[in-house]
Amino acid sequence: HKRSTLILSSHQENLAVFTRPSDSAQLLKDHSPVREDSELDQLPKPTPNLEPPFIGIRRDFLNRFPQYGSDIRDGVNPQAVATILYLTLAVLAPTIGFGGVLGEATGQSMGVIETIAGTSMSGVLYGLFSAQPVQIIGVQGPVIAYILALYQLAKVTNLPFLPLYACTGLWTSAFLACFAISSASNIVQHLTRWTDEIFSVLVSFIFLSQAIGDVSKTFTVAGPANTALLTLVTSSLTFGTAMVLKTLNTTRYFTKSIRKNLSNFAPAIGGFVGAIAARAARTNWQIVLPALSLPSQLVTSSGRPWIVSGLTQANVWLMALPAGMAAAILLYLDQNITARLVNHPRYKQVKGKRTSVLDGMHLDLLVLSVVTAISSLFGLPWMCGAPTRSAAHVRALAIVDEKGETQGTVENRVTGTTVHALVGLCAVAALPRQLIAQVPKPVLSGIFLNLGFTSLNGAELWDRIRCLFKDKVVEPFNKAGRREMNRYTFAQLSSLFAMMAATQSKFGVVSPLLIALLPVVRWGLIKARVVSKDSVDVMDS
């Protein structure tokens, strides 16, 4: 009797549990395919392509600037110091190189000193006021090609170059401001890996070709053979030392602290080792390698006044209007594609409520608009997002565990701002100029190689290029199949080489349109059934 009573009471208790109104409602809710309103509210909503005026700028400002104090505090540590040492050379080298190209091609209307001044001024302002200070802006190969095309346009139309350049830049600044105010950067949410990777690999190839070309040139020009050999040894030693030390953090050699510091300072140590080797060769065998040279005074390359004059000609403003629109498209794409790369979730950045790659783009584009206007009035080269240097910056600030996996990023304003301040100091102060003069050019070639190769890491286009020479397709490309992968990769490479050829030709003025047409090429591959949509989704997700 007791046993049956216990069973009955237990049964009634269980029945009561399952028949309470609240629990039965919860049970139905858990198994119902219909979502609660609160749950639906938490789902990500699609971002509109355009927003009411200043909405995006205000959102970026409120998300990031309350953390301004921590942006300063977080930039005071040994890893930040290592990043500053490395990036100063990494930023200064292309600045001087591109400045030399501009000076030769424009008859010194715009040269090394203007490029240094523009890089320093733009970088400091961007580091202080942008919503994503980890991103680096600087002079870019496609932008240099566009400026040279604009110089040729001025010659053909018999218009003065600097006034045409300044008017074009002011139009560009106005268009960029309109893009920022209307949150037009949201449009880049429709871009995919296809465009991002072609553009970033294009910039990496420009760095690699510049470095390899500088080294190989010493073997083709008349001169001592030992100078060419030392150039090769110095650049290879710089590059090899930086690459080996950078991967030391994933090994078991030395202590954890030593591995971390050697990895952080790897590029700077590589440059130091290359410079010591060149100095030893000069001391023992009297082999002298060419070194960096900077202007001794802060004056323009041609001796002109700093502020561009002659901006009152109506025909110049009229000619500058379409050129300014094309330049705005180029800077818009360069800037925002670089921002997408820097904001990638793999770097695990948290400041500014980073829930999307679009975060910070609108305020940053407004800052770029102001910087472009100032540069145009002073006849300085336009700056924009630099993918290779930005990738080097965010990777140098990455917090990596012993497995080589990124656990976070040292997000700060100190490193980028200090780097560009030091670049400007090299042009006005004697001591930094003397120190830079001790750095042989082959060391910079090694740093260029390091920049180019490290920026290729993580690019699936580069991974697929290597897969072309492997007998087995690795994950995740095997889901698409080798034939589909090869077609897709060759299509990307064809687009890449077409853009490289265009930027270096007399038609460089249309290079922004080629970047804008990349999504159309991707769409054409699918429509022409060159590659199936399913395979594209696998490789372009």
PyMOL commands that set and color helices and strands:
alter all, ss='L'
color gray80, all
select helices_A, chain A and resi 2-19+21-31+37-42+55-73+78-105+112-129+141-157+161-181+184-190+193-220+225-250+256-264+266-285+314-342+345-347+361-378+387-396+414-428+430-436+441-456+460-467+477-479+482-503+508-527+533-539
alter helices_A, ss='H'
color red, helices_A
select strands_A, chain A and resi 137-138+384-385+398-400+406-409
alter strands_A, ss='S'
color yellow, strands_A
deselect
rebuild
show_as cartoon
